[in-house]
Amino acid sequence: MQMQNIEKLEEISEKLKGYIQTNYELIKLQTIERSSVILDDLISNFLVGQVVMLFIFFSSICVGFYFASLIGEYYIGYTIITGFYFMCSLILRLLRRKLIEGPIRDKIISKILTS
């Protein structure tokens, strides 16, 4: 009877060790998956952001030349564009928590929890 109990305890102990090892591997794989999804999203958004920045840069040059041709002075055309970007930066600065920080934080949290 005693030997039978010891064998059952050893069997339970082995199964428990296997269960713990399997759970550890599962958590490790889930962490790797979530990290890769977040990193993939970060890299793809960075690349898209770079393309958008190039578009805005070259569009600004074109619009600056357009205003310069209308007004007759290059510096005034580019000053108008600079003023536009300055106003945009002030608006973003004032509304950054509502427009930028909150949505980005929510997206990161949802990516972590749903991946």
C-alpha positions as CSV (number, residue, x, y, z in Angstrom):
1,M,0.0,0.0,0.0
2,Q,2.8,2.4,1.0
3,M,4.7,1.6,-2.2
4,Q,1.7,2.1,-4.3
5,N,1.1,5.6,-2.8
6,I,4.8,6.5,-3.4
7,E,4.5,5.5,-7.0
8,K,1.3,7.6,-7.4
9,L,3.0,10.6,-5.8
10,E,6.0,10.2,-8.2
11,E,3.6,9.9,-11.1
12,I,1.8,13.0,-10.0
13,S,5.1,14.8,-9.4
14,E,6.3,14.0,-12.9
15,K,3.0,15.1,-14.4
16,L,3.1,18.4,-12.4
17,K,6.7,19.0,-13.6
18,G,5.5,18.4,-17.2
19,Y,2.5,20.7,-16.7
20,I,4.7,23.5,-15.3
21,Q,7.3,23.1,-18.2
22,T,4.5,23.2,-20.8
23,N,2.9,26.3,-19.2
24,Y,6.4,27.9,-19.1
25,E,6.9,27.2,-22.8
26,L,3.4,28.4,-23.7
27,I,3.9,31.7,-21.8
28,K,7.3,32.1,-23.5
29,L,5.8,31.6,-27.0
30,Q,2.9,33.9,-26.3
31,T,5.4,36.6,-25.1
32,I,7.4,36.2,-28.3
33,E,4.3,36.4,-30.4
34,R,3.0,39.5,-28.8
35,S,6.5,41.1,-29.0
36,S,6.8,40.3,-32.7
37,V,3.3,41.7,-33.4
38,I,4.2,44.9,-31.6
39,L,7.6,45.2,-33.2
40,D,6.1,44.5,-36.7
41,D,3.5,47.2,-36.1
42,L,6.2,49.6,-34.9
43,I,8.5,49.0,-37.9
44,S,5.7,49.2,-40.5
45,N,4.3,52.4,-39.0
46,F,7.8,53.9,-38.9
47,L,8.3,53.1,-42.6
48,V,4.9,54.5,-43.6
49,G,5.7,57.6,-41.5
50,Q,9.0,58.0,-43.4
51,V,7.2,58.0,-46.7
52,V,4.6,60.4,-45.4
53,M,7.4,62.7,-44.2
54,L,9.1,62.7,-47.6
55,F,5.7,63.5,-49.2
56,I,5.1,66.4,-46.9
57,F,8.7,67.7,-47.4
58,F,8.5,67.7,-51.1
59,S,4.9,69.0,-51.2
60,S,6.0,71.9,-48.9
61,I,8.8,72.8,-51.3
62,C,6.3,72.8,-54.2
63,V,3.7,74.9,-52.3
64,G,6.5,77.3,-51.2
65,F,7.5,77.8,-54.8
66,Y,3.9,78.2,-55.8
67,F,3.3,80.9,-53.1
68,A,6.6,82.5,-54.1
69,S,5.5,82.7,-57.8
70,L,2.2,84.3,-56.7
71,I,3.8,86.9,-54.4
72,G,7.1,87.4,-56.2
73,E,9.4,86.7,-53.2
74,Y,10.8,83.3,-52.3
75,Y,11.2,84.0,-48.6
76,I,7.5,85.1,-48.2
77,G,6.3,81.9,-49.8
78,Y,8.4,79.8,-47.5
79,T,7.5,82.0,-44.5
80,I,3.8,81.2,-45.2
81,I,4.5,77.5,-45.2
82,T,6.6,77.9,-42.0
83,G,3.7,79.7,-40.3
84,F,1.3,76.9,-41.3
85,Y,3.6,74.3,-39.8
86,F,4.0,76.4,-36.7
87,M,0.3,76.7,-36.2
88,C,-0.1,72.9,-36.7
89,S,2.6,72.3,-34.1
90,L,0.8,74.6,-31.6
91,I,-2.5,72.8,-32.2
92,L,-0.9,69.4,-31.8
93,R,0.9,70.6,-28.7
94,L,-2.3,71.8,-27.1
95,L,-4.3,68.7,-28.1
96,R,-1.6,66.1,-27.8
97,R,-3.1,64.1,-24.9
98,K,-6.5,63.8,-26.6
99,L,-5.2,63.3,-30.2
100,I,-1.9,61.5,-29.8
101,E,-1.1,60.1,-26.4
102,G,-4.5,58.5,-25.6
103,P,-5.1,56.7,-28.9
104,I,-1.5,55.5,-29.1
105,R,-1.6,54.2,-25.5
106,D,-5.0,52.5,-26.2
107,K,-3.6,50.9,-29.4
108,I,-0.5,49.5,-27.6
109,I,-2.6,48.1,-24.7
110,S,-5.1,46.5,-27.1
111,K,-2.2,45.0,-29.1
112,I,-0.6,43.5,-26.0
113,L,-3.9,42.1,-24.7
114,T,-5.3,40.7,-28.0
115,S,-2.2,39.3,-29.6
